[in-house]
Amino acid sequence: MGIDVIDGKEYYKIKVGKKGETDFSNEFYSVETGMLEKVESFETDPASGDVITTLMTFSDFKDMGKGLYLPHAMELNTQGQVIKF
């Protein structure tokens, strides 16, 4: 979908979804590192029909060996409620 700037940092934004469904996610990959740092999801609550927005942020990437980098900090923000892992 292009490049977005969030908090002064550039990200490649990719929209991901299943054909024929309204639920989708936007994945944000750092232009600088290529790492997936954010996932913004939009899912429909089957009971109410409301759209629930969730933002998962990955950070503190560490080299696990042989070039494999994994996040060691994650933050889930859904409807104003923040959970840190």
N, C-alpha and C positions, 0 to 999 in steps of 0.2 A: 504494500500500500504506500510505501515511500519512507521518508525519514521524518521522524518526529523529534522535537526537542522538549525534554522534560527535565525540569530543575537545572537547566543549562547544559544538559548532556544529550548528545545525539544518539538516537536509536533507530534501527531498521524495524519498521512495524509490519507484521504479517498477520493477516486475518485467517483464522482457522475455524472451520465448521463442517458439519455434515450436510451433504446435498439434501435439500428438501426440509431441513430443520431450521428453526429460527434461532436456536441457541448457538452462540459462537464465542470465540476467544480472540483477543489480540495479543500476540507475542511480541515482546520488545527485546531485540538483540543489540547490545552495545556496538556502535560503529567502531569504537576504539579497540575492543577486545574480541568481539564476535560472540561473547557469552550471553546466554539467555538470562536477563536480569529481572524481567517483569512479565507477568501474565495477568491480563485483565479479562475476566469471564463475565458473560451475560447469559444467565439461565432463567427460564421461566418456571416459577413455582406452580406445580400442577394443581395445588389446592386453591390458590387465590388468583392465579393468572398474572401475578405481578412479576416484573423482571428483577432478579436479584443480581447485583453487581459485586464481584469479588476481585480483589487485587492481591496477587501473591508476588512478593519482592524477594529476590535472592541476592545475597551479598557475602562478603568475606570468603571469596574463592581461594582455595588452597590446592597446590599441586599434590596429587595423591601418588605421583610416580608415573613415568612413561608418558608425560604430557596430559594426563587425565586431571582436570580441574573440577572440583565439586564445591558447591556453596556450603559454608558452615554456619550461616545465619539466614533465617527465613522469617518473613513477616506476612501474616494473612490479615487483610482488612476487608471485612464484609459488613456492609450497612453500618459503618461507624464503629464497629467492634474490632479491636486490634489484638491479635494473638502473635506473640513472638516465639520462635522455635530456636 
